[in-house]
């Protein structure tokens, strides 16, 4: 029996059709996983002096410290946690920011705004002590940066203010920078117009003092 021509053609076409290979689904690009920064952290925790108030990006003393460490081939990362206007009470409210960095060293630079605002020394000292204890409980080495006040605050008050830092350093066995602005404060060529904050040249001098202090602690 003869099949109709159309049906015969259809059967032949079906029988001779090649099966196409099934294409594998295209794989989506895998996002790169950030490499954890293995460098040990140094946290600079302070007020506007640390934050770099009035300076261009990269000119604060913590920024300069990072550049200095990099030049020396020292594997540390500097975290700038300076906040303009902070008092010691403000610092207490954000110590968890320090804990999150798990620093090996904390440079604590607070108290200047307390003095300028007339906060009782007993309160400033108590707040600094609490921060020191928290940072030491983290296993961090604390470097305490001392400050002073303008002459119009009176020599007796200024002497007590400066002694507060020495007393804390002795009690908690801290490395002390007696005056962070040594060689800068009172020198017009190193200061901004407000007479309180270092300019770019002043920040370089502050960083040199910080680096000199930290050198024995760096491994």
C-alpha atoms as an extended CHARMM CRD file, in Angstrom:
* protein
*
       219  EXT
         1         1  UNK       CA              0.0000000000        0.0000000000        0.0000000000  PROA      1               0.0000000000
         2         2  UNK       CA              1.4120000000        3.3770000000       -0.9570000000  PROA      2               0.0000000000
         3         3  UNK       CA              1.4120000000        6.1750000000        1.5760000000  PROA      3               0.0000000000
         4         4  UNK       CA              0.2950000000        9.5550000000        0.4440000000  PROA      4               0.0000000000
         5         5  UNK       CA              3.2540000000       11.6310000000       -0.7150000000  PROA      5               0.0000000000
         6         6  UNK       CA              2.7460000000       14.3010000000        1.9950000000  PROA      6               0.0000000000
         7         7  UNK       CA              2.6710000000       11.7250000000        4.8060000000  PROA      7               0.0000000000
         8         8  UNK       CA              5.7390000000        9.9550000000        3.4330000000  PROA      8               0.0000000000
         9         9  UNK       CA              7.6770000000       13.2250000000        3.3330000000  PROA      9               0.0000000000
        10        10  UNK       CA              6.6910000000       13.9470000000        6.9300000000  PROA      10              0.0000000000
        11        11  UNK       CA              7.8500000000       10.5440000000        8.1240000000  PROA      11              0.0000000000
        12        12  UNK       CA             11.2060000000       10.9670000000        6.3930000000  PROA      12              0.0000000000
        13        13  UNK       CA             11.6820000000       14.3900000000        7.8680000000  PROA      13              0.0000000000
        14        14  UNK       CA             10.9110000000       13.1370000000       11.3480000000  PROA      14              0.0000000000
        15        15  UNK       CA             13.2310000000       10.1970000000       11.0250000000  PROA      15              0.0000000000
        16        16  UNK       CA             16.1790000000       12.2000000000        9.7430000000  PROA      16              0.0000000000
        17        17  UNK       CA             15.9770000000       15.1020000000       12.2280000000  PROA      17              0.0000000000
        18        18  UNK       CA             19.1570000000       15.4600000000       14.2660000000  PROA      18              0.0000000000
        19        19  UNK       CA             18.7830000000       16.0030000000       17.9670000000  PROA      19              0.0000000000
        20        20  UNK       CA             20.3850000000       19.2560000000       19.0780000000  PROA      20              0.0000000000
        21        21  UNK       CA             22.5290000000       19.1000000000       22.1760000000  PROA      21              0.0000000000
        22        22  UNK       CA             21.0080000000       20.7910000000       25.1780000000  PROA      22              0.0000000000
        23        23  UNK       CA             23.0660000000       23.8360000000       26.1410000000  PROA      23              0.0000000000
        24        24  UNK       CA             24.1520000000       24.0340000000       29.7580000000  PROA      24              0.0000000000
        25        25  UNK       CA             22.8210000000       27.1050000000       31.5530000000  PROA      25              0.0000000000
        26        26  UNK       CA             25.3310000000       29.9150000000       31.5960000000  PROA      26              0.0000000000
        27        27  UNK       CA             26.9580000000       30.3050000000       34.9700000000  PROA      27              0.0000000000
        28        28  UNK       CA             26.5920000000       33.6490000000       36.6560000000  PROA      28              0.0000000000
        29        29  UNK       CA             29.7980000000       35.4710000000       37.5710000000  PROA      29              0.0000000000
        30        30  UNK       CA             30.7350000000       34.9000000000       41.1880000000  PROA      30              0.0000000000
        31        31  UNK       CA             31.2200000000       38.0830000000       43.1560000000  PROA      31              0.0000000000
        32        32  UNK       CA             34.7110000000       38.4470000000       44.5600000000  PROA      32              0.0000000000
        33        33  UNK       CA             34.8550000000       37.9380000000       48.2900000000  PROA      33              0.0000000000
        34        34  UNK       CA             36.7010000000       40.8140000000       49.9530000000  PROA      34              0.0000000000
        35        35  UNK       CA             39.9930000000       39.7700000000       51.4510000000  PROA      35              0.0000000000
        36        36  UNK       CA             40.0420000000       40.4950000000       55.1680000000  PROA      36              0.0000000000
        37        37  UNK       CA             42.5780000000       43.1420000000       56.1520000000  PROA      37              0.0000000000
        38        38  UNK       CA             45.0790000000       41.1610000000       58.1890000000  PROA      38              0.0000000000
        39        39  UNK       CA             46.8970000000       44.2580000000       59.3820000000  PROA      39              0.0000000000
        40        40  UNK       CA             46.6500000000       44.9860000000       63.0980000000  PROA      40              0.0000000000
        41        41  UNK       CA             44.6000000000       48.0390000000       63.9660000000  PROA      41              0.0000000000
        42        42  UNK       CA             45.7120000000       51.2130000000       65.6930000000  PROA      42              0.0000000000
        43        43  UNK       CA             42.6950000000       53.3010000000       66.6620000000  PROA      43              0.0000000000
        44        44  UNK       CA             43.0490000000       57.0390000000       67.1640000000  PROA      44              0.0000000000
        45        45  UNK       CA             40.1040000000       57.9320000000       69.3910000000  PROA      45              0.0000000000
        46        46  UNK       CA             39.6110000000       61.6060000000       70.0670000000  PROA      46              0.0000000000
        47        47  UNK       CA             38.0610000000       64.9350000000       69.1830000000  PROA      47              0.0000000000
        48        48  UNK       CA             38.7280000000       67.5110000000       66.4610000000  PROA      48              0.0000000000
        49        49  UNK       CA             42.5150000000       67.3100000000       66.8440000000  PROA      49              0.0000000000
        50        50  UNK       CA             42.3130000000       63.6490000000       65.8180000000  PROA      50              0.0000000000
        51        51  UNK       CA             39.5290000000       64.1760000000       63.2870000000  PROA      51              0.0000000000
        52        52  UNK       CA             41.6610000000       66.7200000000       61.4230000000  PROA      52              0.0000000000
        53        53  UNK       CA             39.3570000000       69.7110000000       61.7530000000  PROA      53              0.0000000000
        54        54  UNK       CA             40.0870000000       72.3440000000       59.1120000000  PROA      54              0.0000000000
        55        55  UNK       CA             42.5620000000       70.1530000000       57.2190000000  PROA      55              0.0000000000
        56        56  UNK       CA             42.3440000000       68.6880000000       53.7420000000  PROA      56              0.0000000000
        57        57  UNK       CA             41.8410000000       64.9600000000       53.2530000000  PROA      57              0.0000000000
        58        58  UNK       CA             44.9980000000       63.0570000000       54.1060000000  PROA      58              0.0000000000
        59        59  UNK       CA             46.4530000000       65.7900000000       56.3350000000  PROA      59              0.0000000000
        60        60  UNK       CA             45.2360000000       64.7300000000       59.7860000000  PROA      60              0.0000000000
        61        61  UNK       CA             47.8560000000       63.1960000000       62.0400000000  PROA      61              0.0000000000
        62        62  UNK       CA             46.2080000000       59.7110000000       61.8420000000  PROA      62              0.0000000000
        63        63  UNK       CA             46.3920000000       59.9250000000       58.0290000000  PROA      63              0.0000000000
        64        64  UNK       CA             50.0490000000       60.9220000000       58.2340000000  PROA      64              0.0000000000
        65        65  UNK       CA             50.6700000000       58.1180000000       60.7250000000  PROA      65              0.0000000000
        66        66  UNK       CA             49.3210000000       55.5700000000       58.2400000000  PROA      66              0.0000000000
        67        67  UNK       CA             51.5980000000       56.9620000000       55.5450000000  PROA      67              0.0000000000
        68        68  UNK       CA             54.5640000000       56.7880000000       57.9240000000  PROA      68              0.0000000000
        69        69  UNK       CA             53.8370000000       53.1770000000       58.8780000000  PROA      69              0.0000000000
        70        70  UNK       CA             53.4990000000       52.2060000000       55.2220000000  PROA      70              0.0000000000
        71        71  UNK       CA             56.8520000000       53.7780000000       54.3630000000  PROA      71              0.0000000000
        72        72  UNK       CA             58.4610000000       51.7770000000       57.1440000000  PROA      72              0.0000000000
        73        73  UNK       CA             56.8440000000       48.5590000000       55.9360000000  PROA      73              0.0000000000
        74        74  UNK       CA             54.9540000000       48.1060000000       59.2150000000  PROA      74              0.0000000000
        75        75  UNK       CA             51.7240000000       46.1400000000       58.7900000000  PROA      75              0.0000000000
        76        76  UNK       CA             49.2700000000       48.2660000000       60.7190000000  PROA      76              0.0000000000
        77        77  UNK       CA             46.1110000000       50.0470000000       59.6850000000  PROA      77              0.0000000000
        78        78  UNK       CA             45.2380000000       53.3150000000       61.3670000000  PROA      78              0.0000000000
        79        79  UNK       CA             41.5620000000       53.9030000000       62.1050000000  PROA      79              0.0000000000
        80        80  UNK       CA             40.6200000000       57.5280000000       62.6630000000  PROA      80              0.0000000000
        81        81  UNK       CA             37.7420000000       57.6760000000       65.1520000000  PROA      81              0.0000000000
        82        82  UNK       CA             38.1080000000       61.3630000000       65.9030000000  PROA      82              0.0000000000
        83        83  UNK       CA             34.8840000000       63.3460000000       66.2620000000  PROA      83              0.0000000000
        84        84  UNK       CA             34.9460000000       67.1280000000       66.3380000000  PROA      84              0.0000000000
        85        85  UNK       CA             33.4190000000       68.5910000000       69.4850000000  PROA      85              0.0000000000
        86        86  UNK       CA             33.5210000000       65.3830000000       71.4980000000  PROA      86              0.0000000000
        87        87  UNK       CA             33.8250000000       65.5080000000       75.2590000000  PROA      87              0.0000000000
        88        88  UNK       CA             34.8130000000       62.5220000000       77.3600000000  PROA      88              0.0000000000
        89        89  UNK       CA             31.1050000000       61.8440000000       77.9150000000  PROA      89              0.0000000000
        90        90  UNK       CA             30.6050000000       61.7020000000       74.1500000000  PROA      90              0.0000000000
        91        91  UNK       CA             33.5670000000       59.3560000000       73.8800000000  PROA      91              0.0000000000
        92        92  UNK       CA             32.0320000000       57.0000000000       76.4200000000  PROA      92              0.0000000000
        93        93  UNK       CA             28.9060000000       56.7480000000       74.2850000000  PROA      93              0.0000000000
        94        94  UNK       CA             30.8170000000       55.3970000000       71.2770000000  PROA      94              0.0000000000
        95        95  UNK       CA             33.4470000000       53.0720000000       72.7150000000  PROA      95              0.0000000000
        96        96  UNK       CA             31.7790000000       50.1790000000       70.8790000000  PROA      96              0.0000000000
        97        97  UNK       CA             33.1740000000       51.6940000000       67.6630000000  PROA      97              0.0000000000
        98        98  UNK       CA             36.6360000000       50.9850000000       69.0600000000  PROA      98              0.0000000000
        99        99  UNK       CA             35.7260000000       47.4700000000       70.1360000000  PROA      99              0.0000000000
       100       100  UNK       CA             34.5560000000       46.6730000000       66.6060000000  PROA      100             0.0000000000
       101       101  UNK       CA             38.0750000000       47.3100000000       65.2640000000  PROA      101             0.0000000000
       102       102  UNK       CA             39.7740000000       44.9690000000       67.7780000000  PROA      102             0.0000000000
       103       103  UNK       CA             42.7710000000       47.2880000000       68.0280000000  PROA      103             0.0000000000
       104       104  UNK       CA             46.1460000000       46.3400000000       69.4100000000  PROA      104             0.0000000000
       105       105  UNK       CA             46.7560000000       50.0020000000       70.3050000000  PROA      105             0.0000000000
       106       106  UNK       CA             44.3320000000       52.7960000000       71.1710000000  PROA      106             0.0000000000
       107       107  UNK       CA             45.5830000000       56.3670000000       71.1550000000  PROA      107             0.0000000000
       108       108  UNK       CA             43.1360000000       58.1230000000       73.4970000000  PROA      108             0.0000000000
       109       109  UNK       CA             42.9370000000       61.8870000000       72.8860000000  PROA      109             0.0000000000
       110       110  UNK       CA             40.0090000000       63.3500000000       74.7950000000  PROA      110             0.0000000000
       111       111  UNK       CA             39.4610000000       65.8600000000       77.5700000000  PROA      111             0.0000000000
       112       112  UNK       CA             40.3500000000       69.1110000000       75.8440000000  PROA      112             0.0000000000
       113       113  UNK       CA             36.7300000000       70.0380000000       75.1820000000  PROA      113             0.0000000000
       114       114  UNK       CA             35.8310000000       69.1690000000       78.7660000000  PROA      114             0.0000000000
       115       115  UNK       CA             38.3840000000       71.6900000000       79.9820000000  PROA      115             0.0000000000
       116       116  UNK       CA             37.2580000000       74.3900000000       77.5620000000  PROA      116             0.0000000000
       117       117  UNK       CA             33.6460000000       73.9060000000       78.6950000000  PROA      117             0.0000000000
       118       118  UNK       CA             34.4550000000       73.8850000000       82.3930000000  PROA      118             0.0000000000
       119       119  UNK       CA             33.4460000000       70.2790000000       83.0430000000  PROA      119             0.0000000000
       120       120  UNK       CA             34.5620000000       69.3530000000       86.5900000000  PROA      120             0.0000000000
       121       121  UNK       CA             37.9140000000       67.5850000000       86.4930000000  PROA      121             0.0000000000
       122       122  UNK       CA             36.5700000000       64.7450000000       88.6200000000  PROA      122             0.0000000000
       123       123  UNK       CA             33.9990000000       63.9120000000       85.9280000000  PROA      123             0.0000000000
       124       124  UNK       CA             36.5300000000       64.1500000000       83.0910000000  PROA      124             0.0000000000
       125       125  UNK       CA             38.9370000000       61.9080000000       84.9730000000  PROA      125             0.0000000000
       126       126  UNK       CA             36.1980000000       59.3970000000       85.7730000000  PROA      126             0.0000000000
       127       127  UNK       CA             35.1140000000       59.2290000000       82.1260000000  PROA      127             0.0000000000
       128       128  UNK       CA             38.6680000000       58.7660000000       80.8950000000  PROA      128             0.0000000000
       129       129  UNK       CA             39.2130000000       56.0330000000       83.4770000000  PROA      129             0.0000000000
       130       130  UNK       CA             36.1250000000       54.1530000000       82.2640000000  PROA      130             0.0000000000
       131       131  UNK       CA             37.3070000000       54.3070000000       78.6600000000  PROA      131             0.0000000000
       132       132  UNK       CA             40.7980000000       53.1620000000       79.6010000000  PROA      132             0.0000000000
       133       133  UNK       CA             39.3770000000       50.1990000000       81.4840000000  PROA      133             0.0000000000
       134       134  UNK       CA             37.1310000000       49.2340000000       78.5740000000  PROA      134             0.0000000000
       135       135  UNK       CA             39.9930000000       49.3940000000       76.0900000000  PROA      135             0.0000000000
       136       136  UNK       CA             42.2970000000       47.3950000000       78.3370000000  PROA      136             0.0000000000
       137       137  UNK       CA             39.6030000000       44.7490000000       78.7120000000  PROA      137             0.0000000000
       138       138  UNK       CA             39.6960000000       44.4360000000       74.9260000000  PROA      138             0.0000000000
       139       139  UNK       CA             43.3740000000       43.5570000000       75.2320000000  PROA      139             0.0000000000
       140       140  UNK       CA             44.4400000000       46.8710000000       73.7080000000  PROA      140             0.0000000000
       141       141  UNK       CA             47.4960000000       48.8350000000       74.6840000000  PROA      141             0.0000000000
       142       142  UNK       CA             46.3500000000       52.3590000000       75.5960000000  PROA      142             0.0000000000
       143       143  UNK       CA             48.4520000000       55.4120000000       74.8080000000  PROA      143             0.0000000000
       144       144  UNK       CA             47.0900000000       58.4670000000       76.5920000000  PROA      144             0.0000000000
       145       145  UNK       CA             47.5080000000       61.8230000000       74.8570000000  PROA      145             0.0000000000
       146       146  UNK       CA             47.5540000000       64.6850000000       77.3270000000  PROA      146             0.0000000000
       147       147  UNK       CA             46.3060000000       68.1860000000       76.5930000000  PROA      147             0.0000000000
       148       148  UNK       CA             46.4540000000       71.6260000000       78.1980000000  PROA      148             0.0000000000
       149       149  UNK       CA             44.3000000000       74.7620000000       78.2480000000  PROA      149             0.0000000000
       150       150  UNK       CA             44.7070000000       78.4120000000       77.2220000000  PROA      150             0.0000000000
       151       151  UNK       CA             46.4410000000       80.6780000000       79.7890000000  PROA      151             0.0000000000
       152       152  UNK       CA             43.2190000000       82.5450000000       80.6140000000  PROA      152             0.0000000000
       153       153  UNK       CA             41.9440000000       79.4640000000       82.4710000000  PROA      153             0.0000000000
       154       154  UNK       CA             44.3920000000       80.1860000000       85.2660000000  PROA      154             0.0000000000
       155       155  UNK       CA             47.6350000000       78.4660000000       86.1440000000  PROA      155             0.0000000000
       156       156  UNK       CA             46.2330000000       76.5810000000       89.1320000000  PROA      156             0.0000000000
       157       157  UNK       CA             43.4060000000       75.0090000000       87.1160000000  PROA      157             0.0000000000
       158       158  UNK       CA             45.6860000000       74.2470000000       84.1760000000  PROA      158             0.0000000000
       159       159  UNK       CA             48.1710000000       72.4990000000       86.4760000000  PROA      159             0.0000000000
       160       160  UNK       CA             45.4100000000       70.2540000000       87.8480000000  PROA      160             0.0000000000
       161       161  UNK       CA             44.1450000000       69.5670000000       84.3420000000  PROA      161             0.0000000000
       162       162  UNK       CA             47.5740000000       68.4730000000       83.1150000000  PROA      162             0.0000000000
       163       163  UNK       CA             48.1760000000       66.4030000000       86.2640000000  PROA      163             0.0000000000
       164       164  UNK       CA             44.9780000000       64.4610000000       85.5650000000  PROA      164             0.0000000000
       165       165  UNK       CA             46.6240000000       62.7670000000       82.5730000000  PROA      165             0.0000000000
       166       166  UNK       CA             49.7790000000       61.9390000000       84.5190000000  PROA      166             0.0000000000
       167       167  UNK       CA             47.7440000000       60.4350000000       87.3480000000  PROA      167             0.0000000000
       168       168  UNK       CA             45.7270000000       58.2510000000       84.9740000000  PROA      168             0.0000000000
       169       169  UNK       CA             48.8410000000       57.0820000000       83.1820000000  PROA      169             0.0000000000
       170       170  UNK       CA             50.4630000000       56.1250000000       86.4840000000  PROA      170             0.0000000000
       171       171  UNK       CA             47.3630000000       54.3500000000       87.8060000000  PROA      171             0.0000000000
       172       172  UNK       CA             46.7620000000       52.2800000000       84.6630000000  PROA      172             0.0000000000
       173       173  UNK       CA             50.4210000000       51.9180000000       83.6360000000  PROA      173             0.0000000000
       174       174  UNK       CA             49.8780000000       53.6640000000       80.3150000000  PROA      174             0.0000000000
       175       175  UNK       CA             52.2700000000       55.1030000000       77.7910000000  PROA      175             0.0000000000
       176       176  UNK       CA             51.7720000000       58.8590000000       78.1310000000  PROA      176             0.0000000000
       177       177  UNK       CA             52.2610000000       61.6940000000       75.6900000000  PROA      177             0.0000000000
       178       178  UNK       CA             52.2740000000       64.5700000000       78.2190000000  PROA      178             0.0000000000
       179       179  UNK       CA             51.1350000000       67.1240000000       75.6250000000  PROA      179             0.0000000000
       180       180  UNK       CA             50.0530000000       65.9710000000       72.1710000000  PROA      180             0.0000000000
       181       181  UNK       CA             50.5180000000       69.4670000000       70.7370000000  PROA      181             0.0000000000
       182       182  UNK       CA             54.0690000000       69.8490000000       72.0210000000  PROA      182             0.0000000000
       183       183  UNK       CA             55.9920000000       72.2640000000       69.7950000000  PROA      183             0.0000000000
       184       184  UNK       CA             52.7630000000       73.1290000000       67.9720000000  PROA      184             0.0000000000
       185       185  UNK       CA             50.4350000000       74.8270000000       70.4340000000  PROA      185             0.0000000000
       186       186  UNK       CA             51.3380000000       78.4680000000       70.8610000000  PROA      186             0.0000000000
       187       187  UNK       CA             53.3230000000       78.5710000000       67.6160000000  PROA      187             0.0000000000
       188       188  UNK       CA             51.3740000000       80.6290000000       65.1070000000  PROA      188             0.0000000000
       189       189  UNK       CA             53.1220000000       79.0940000000       62.1050000000  PROA      189             0.0000000000
       190       190  UNK       CA             51.9050000000       75.6600000000       63.1930000000  PROA      190             0.0000000000
       191       191  UNK       CA             48.3450000000       76.6140000000       64.0340000000  PROA      191             0.0000000000
       192       192  UNK       CA             45.1490000000       77.4800000000       62.2350000000  PROA      192             0.0000000000
       193       193  UNK       CA             43.6710000000       80.9380000000       62.7530000000  PROA      193             0.0000000000
       194       194  UNK       CA             41.5000000000       79.7410000000       65.6310000000  PROA      194             0.0000000000
       195       195  UNK       CA             44.6200000000       79.1250000000       67.7070000000  PROA      195             0.0000000000
       196       196  UNK       CA             43.2950000000       75.7080000000       68.7640000000  PROA      196             0.0000000000
       197       197  UNK       CA             43.8100000000       73.3230000000       65.8510000000  PROA      197             0.0000000000
       198       198  UNK       CA             47.0670000000       72.4770000000       64.0810000000  PROA      198             0.0000000000
       199       199  UNK       CA             47.4960000000       73.3840000000       60.4290000000  PROA      199             0.0000000000
       200       200  UNK       CA             49.0520000000       70.9730000000       57.9240000000  PROA      200             0.0000000000
       201       201  UNK       CA             52.5760000000       71.6780000000       59.1980000000  PROA      201             0.0000000000
       202       202  UNK       CA             51.4580000000       71.3510000000       62.7790000000  PROA      202             0.0000000000
       203       203  UNK       CA             49.7960000000       68.0020000000       62.0540000000  PROA      203             0.0000000000
       204       204  UNK       CA             53.1110000000       66.7260000000       60.6990000000  PROA      204             0.0000000000
       205       205  UNK       CA             54.8010000000       67.6200000000       63.9660000000  PROA      205             0.0000000000
       206       206  UNK       CA             52.0380000000       65.9510000000       65.9790000000  PROA      206             0.0000000000
       207       207  UNK       CA             52.4060000000       62.7900000000       63.8860000000  PROA      207             0.0000000000
       208       208  UNK       CA             56.1650000000       62.7430000000       64.4280000000  PROA      208             0.0000000000
       209       209  UNK       CA             55.6030000000       62.8490000000       68.1930000000  PROA      209             0.0000000000
       210       210  UNK       CA             52.9940000000       60.0770000000       67.9920000000  PROA      210             0.0000000000
       211       211  UNK       CA             55.2520000000       57.9050000000       65.8350000000  PROA      211             0.0000000000
       212       212  UNK       CA             58.1800000000       58.3880000000       68.2170000000  PROA      212             0.0000000000
       213       213  UNK       CA             55.9420000000       57.3120000000       71.1040000000  PROA      213             0.0000000000
       214       214  UNK       CA             54.5180000000       54.2900000000       69.2920000000  PROA      214             0.0000000000
       215       215  UNK       CA             57.8020000000       52.9280000000       67.9220000000  PROA      215             0.0000000000
       216       216  UNK       CA             58.6950000000       50.8860000000       71.0400000000  PROA      216             0.0000000000
       217       217  UNK       CA             55.1950000000       49.3400000000       71.0030000000  PROA      217             0.0000000000
       218       218  UNK       CA             55.2230000000       48.2170000000       67.3720000000  PROA      218             0.0000000000
       219       219  UNK       CA             56.2610000000       44.6470000000       66.6590000000  PROA      219             0.0000000000
